[in-house]
Amino acid sequence: MTGAGPAALFSVLARLPHRSAEIPLDALAAPELAHHAARHGVAAWVLDGLAARELPAPTRAELGAGARDTIMQAARIRRLTTRVLDTLAKRAITPVALKGSVLASRLYPDNPNVRTSSDVDVLVAPDALDEAAAAMEGIGFRRFLDTASADQLEDHHHLSFMKQSELVEVHFRLTNTFGRGLFDDASVLARTMPLRFEGRDVLVLSPEDEFLYLATHAANHAFMRASWLVDLQQYLLRFPSLDFDVMAVRAAEAGFTTAVTVTLGLLERLLGVELPPSARLAFPAAPARRLVDQVLFSPERVVSAEWSNHPLAGFALRLWMVDGPRRGARHVTDGLMRYARRALSRG
């Protein structure tokens, strides 16, 4: 993989939200642009944004193929989302929609199908978890058990349900990562807001909670998909009045300050996002960390996802984003225990 391809992808992604911005011709002609866009789930977004531009025929053809895959998958996830909402509604459960089709409808309102996901994620109150699990099993989904977990409810933040190629994750907490960092889920649920999606009732996170969740989720997966960064780029455009001081307090309480700081740095550096001064003050990054982040999360490394997808390298990247030595020790201990349990289960 040449450096031109990753740089071209981020050059295009940085300018797409600003339709008047001029995109360099060398970026449009980069031979790997379409391949990287498809691999990172942004082919439809890129093709939609470049509809009026002259593109090399092979690039347009490859972008078109990736866009068609994205749109078809988005339609499948949309149907699965409505089925999950209908199933839970029969049990008097109105879940919080996390990511997925509901988020796409709000961040990409002109064409939600440019953004898809691989599964459906919903958050329910802890006292509704058993009922939600029964609802999913009632429509033929089978619960997937993680052999690396000693206690799924203690070690995880969701239960996974599978049916053929469909996956639904029912969260009983927003997340549990970076040395057992946890949001104040009771407060998060109290701040949720009602929304209508495809004629169904659903809840969504408050803007500050949602941005923190999306930033933490992207960092937890070591930014292996550029689409997660694009979502955050769009979020800042759609919700320009985000209170970064409030987010800094909530991130510190949860243990995700470093993860969010790194994410904001990538938005600035890779996508050219102009963060408000309040964001830089609320989430300051030490100069040494910025220098290391430029190496760990260079355009080439983010696009290749070579380290993000590697078990040990991905673990090390997450360790780099843990808040403080105490959480770092927990991160290492938990990782070693998961590795040991997984090895024993194979044996």
Summary of the structure (lengths in Angstrom):
residues: 347
radius of gyration: 20.0
end to end distance: 37.3
largest distance: 58.4
contacts: 1149
relative contact order: 0.11
helix: 60%
strand: 10%
